[in-house]
Amino acid sequence: MKAVRTDQELQCPGIDAGLRAQGVELVTLPDGIPEADLIKAVADADLLLMCYTPVTAAVIDAAPKLKGIVKYGVGIDAIDMQAAMRRGIPVVNVPEYAEKTVAEGAFALMIALARRLPAITAAVSRDGWVWPEQRWIGRDISGATVGLVGCGKIGRSMARMAGQGFRARVLGFDPGMDAATMGAAGIEKADDLQAMLRACDFVSIHCVLNDRTRGLIGKAELACLKPSAIIINVSRGALIDEAALVEAIVAGRIGGAGLDVYSVEPLAKSGHPMSALFGRDNVILFPHLTFFTHEAMQRLEDDALARCFEILDSRPVTVRSFDPRLRAQTSGVTFG
């Protein structure tokens, strides 16, 4: 058996060692590998593991032995699901390994910006001390209004921390969720996104990326935010019109942003759509690592390995995600 794992920069020693211990030939490939090189690597592969690298129809069609694709992570927007289903190749992700972990990361970004931590720590590093002048004054989360765009498991974890933990008012926009479910999580349902945004001191995005949500937070939505509002995105970069976000921050029309995800990854200090945000004391640019804790990575590796062995043993692979694209599969899967 041969397995190919892309995105080797995301170190997964448990996955690699587990596969090799079962006699699987494992080839690891770097992030950003050209499609032609990936096609060559999968030509005789039984299993493909990916995290960020696009798995196109051309890649799938070039792998006649391929028995399954494992996304060691959550989002599957980089996989051509139609091409996989056409070939009867099951696709599975690892949906539950970092729900609370990512919510904690989002909350960390929010509280850091509320308390001006990037600006103050930079000033102390430079000058040795700062005095309590108005330019350093922070804001409370207690008593503030936090808006959630998407109220799935990560969003509801965020609601618990903000509401029960910090006594904030929590609003939520999620057309696919009823008011009773949201209310049980301490979230007031908002039916109008722009109206909710106008009320918020903080906004945190927790959506999946699909054709309906791409660019969900655009120029018009950003214009609804208060000049002091802070926006957090730990989901997918393309949920926001990033050019409009850069413009709003540079012009001082919103209070700041904490970002962990970007339409183009990795970031770069120059020549990147987000380059203008480097060095701003009201912006935190985090390198897509809010999921990266010891505990979450252990869960990720254990679950991914279990799915790999199901595929390699020609057993139905267990799909635990409720993503309709994964639930539409009819070949080689079982739903857990």
Steps between C-alpha positions, in 0.01 A plus 500: 500500500612855425375818664574858401471778761510858378578807709792342683568832675212408729692243699295191585749250641226277636336460158831442323629250754164320521483445126861388471459260793235318296736466204353786297742679270450867588600792279471850647481806279541873575233766506456669164612200296414550132203301377716315247733376776207388714356313203827309463510416870146360515526294180551180704358616835232312695434787742526878485514715812474877459449809710535811281623384159227503231389154392363567155315277255827459310672369812217260579476371145876440490483252792346174374579310825371769735272354770426814701585860586548608861487869585695523825304805606147628449436703184471309172469794259840414344378154393305448178221297659317444173807344343551275802139385504509439127786257559337351810793614715388577857604828659510551875607780733570530873226735615508487879863518607526876564155645559576639845865559409418732209238681706763561769731635230232737372431620852872553559518723193193692615619567853852587381363769271247622757783556748739649239758229569682525165537878528598502867746212487668651192534833681638336815747298292612821333495747792508286815175639647180687418276708721117483501442753225180502296670345197550175695151473647330164448141381498297254704338197343263480796192700406603524134308348208669211321360393164557153361476436127435126502385319813621144453704319763791746492266799502306359794826442691587864433154601625551312824830675569371845412157466662530269800867576553523875440134605528485649152180519299531245218317537168517242222431493127450150364209449257525123537444496875177561686459750781438230763830323430685829506321611815603181678861602428445850637477664156235747388406414140541782248316464170672794328879491477550870441269595784693271734833643393385852584437391860832323556815602682670177395424267208635146471455291185437125526357389162589232253612631162269421211340681208246668729746624760791609280540876551222498760666790681541747218541874466135568592522281811828656614341841459238399758760453774565761765830690464613322820387150397748214484454210257645150551533232232628150581291316237594571136653812351261514205202550731611864508559733207863542601566802279205677662628400845847639432345821373280535810789446739745726320236775486423457870135414441508203739685444822710200406519139386633170627559265208618141494397412144553655157388437145865472399723308740770537612511871571786714374618842617496629144308408187212341691141631501528547879852641511377848596384365835845401625628713785163653596442506872126437462549184293616152594609283209518142627641231267202259486595346833199545729447122471858416597513366856636176640154375582339589168785352297479174694131478419567589135770237455303226674185564298681544168690175551180312576348627176816409305491142624130466416580602143812287463314199643222551242245568775239777474657821630318672788376849412413697814465838332155637418634694201242423228777451244638211704154369586416482130747215455352159426809285448748370757366696797301452816358787702580532868 
